[in-house]
Amino acid sequence: MYDMIIVGGGPAGMTAALYGLRNGKSCLVIEKATFGGQITHSPRVENYPGTLQMSGNEFGEKLLDQILHQGADIEMATVTGIRDQGDMKLVDTEEGTVFEGRAVILATGVEHRRLGLPGEEELIGAGISFCATCDGDFFAGQDVCVAGGGNSALQNAMLLSGICRSVTILQDLPRLTGEQRLQDALSEKANVKILTGVAIEKLHSENDSLTGLTICHKENGSSSFLPCTGLFIAIGMVPQNGVFKGLTDLDQAGYMDVDENCRTRTRGVYAAGDCRKKHVRQVATAVADGACAAMAAIEDMQ
Ligand SMILES: Cc1cc2nc3c(=O)[nH]c(=O)nc-3n(C[C@H](O)[C@H](O)[C@H](O)COP(=O)(O)OP(=O)(O)OC[C@H]3O[C@@H](n4cnc5c(N)ncnc54)[C@H](O)[C@@H]3O)c2cc1C
């Protein structure tokens, strides 16, 4: 049995492991997709204290190296539920393996919000993407759109402007909401067009690949067809905490409600990082949560 099982190998989960290991606890980190989590989608992180600039991938890799060096066990699997047996928690995975731990730290982060349009799921990987860093190169020289107007959308658009023939930003609100610095930089790009007050109504495809969008101009209700072979969706993130709701309270948006030391209402179960209710979702706050959750778990084990 592990002292700590950590669900999610993002900044929060790997930091929790680091603090557990440094305190002599055995730790297993279970990750379903990519060690490093969401930050691996960021080409440039410039707001992590003590580091002028780094790529999200670099940060994820360094954190993984650090916990492996300290003796972490890691597992690629999707956790489907936790069974509370008092001093022992059973962690179930989609793959069928069940892991035993004295404490469980949930650090499952958030996932990309969808537009909710027919055909969207089928076109993911066939025109629709959530990550310009990961997939931008597939659209070299092509016409692409970016849905959203916040920092993630603008960062995606910046990156794509250097790869694609044209980039059209589609924002359903009347104005962009991302940092002014990014807006200014984009306004200087000749191949970037910004459309505000527009909603994507329909996805068009041929031979199972995206060919364009029908967009609705909210001001006058008119619709038009916008040809494009790529659509990068950056309209926010949603938590995936439904499977843990028996152990922890979720707020209306589905985020786990914990105390300031990341304790849930179930003894021995903690929640850290973007998956919990909080105001600021950043690497700095995720790693802080990971440290707090691990220290709370260690204290409760004594
Ligand atoms: C494009 C982009 C750019 C960003 N830029 C910055 C920036 O410049 N600076 C900054 O501070 N922050 C930035 N962020 C935000 C930052 O990445 C997050 O705040 C941070 O990654 C949160 O860490 P986390 O560990 O809580 O969650 P996540 O990073 O989301 O990690 C959670 C992990 O849990 C895994 N997981 C989820 N459910 C399960 C399950 N059931 N079983 C197993 N594994 C599971 C997921 O696969 C994921 O790897 C950016 C985010 C994005 C998307």
The ligand as a Gaussian input file, in Angstrom:
#p B3LYP/6-31G(d) Opt

LIG

0 1
 C       -2.709000      27.079000     -23.180000
 C       -2.486000      27.311000     -21.702000
 C       -1.544000      28.251000     -21.303000
 C       -1.297000      28.487000     -19.943000
 N       -0.349000      29.394000     -19.593000
 C       -0.048000      29.582000     -18.281000
 C        0.993000      30.478000     -17.903000
 O        1.649000      31.095000     -18.751000
 N        1.263000      30.610000     -16.570000
 C        0.564000      29.942000     -15.592000
 O        0.871000      30.081000     -14.414000
 N       -0.447000      29.083000     -15.942000
 C       -0.773000      28.896000     -17.247000
 N       -1.781000      28.047000     -17.604000
 C       -2.580000      27.426000     -16.532000
 C       -1.819000      26.246000     -15.898000
 O       -1.414000      25.375000     -16.929000
 C       -2.714000      25.531000     -14.895000
 O       -3.173000      26.437000     -13.927000
 C       -1.985000      24.382000     -14.220000
 O       -1.498000      23.461000     -15.173000
 C       -2.889000      23.658000     -13.243000
 O       -2.204000      22.547000     -12.741000
 P       -3.005000      21.299000     -12.149000
 O       -1.973000      20.296000     -11.776000
 O       -3.949000      21.747000     -11.116000
 O       -3.923000      20.750000     -13.327000
 P       -3.576000      20.238000     -14.789000
 O       -2.393000      20.920000     -15.328000
 O       -4.859000      20.327000     -15.534000
 O       -3.188000      18.706000     -14.556000
 C       -4.168000      17.757000     -14.197000
 C       -3.738000      16.397000     -14.737000
 O       -4.637000      15.401000     -14.230000
 C       -4.859000      14.430000     -15.242000
 N       -6.131000      13.767000     -14.945000
 C       -7.367000      14.332000     -14.923000
 N       -8.294000      13.415000     -14.582000
 C       -7.626000      12.250000     -14.388000
 C       -8.041000      10.931000     -14.029000
 N       -9.347000      10.650000     -13.803000
 N       -7.111000       9.951000     -13.929000
 C       -5.783000      10.235000     -14.150000
 N       -5.333000      11.475000     -14.509000
 C       -6.245000      12.463000     -14.605000
 C       -4.909000      15.262000     -16.519000
 O       -4.620000      14.469000     -17.661000
 C       -3.820000      16.313000     -16.254000
 O       -2.557000      15.926000     -16.765000
 C       -2.035000      27.776000     -18.944000
 C       -2.986000      26.827000     -19.353000
 C       -3.206000      26.590000     -20.714000
 C       -4.238000      25.564000     -21.136000

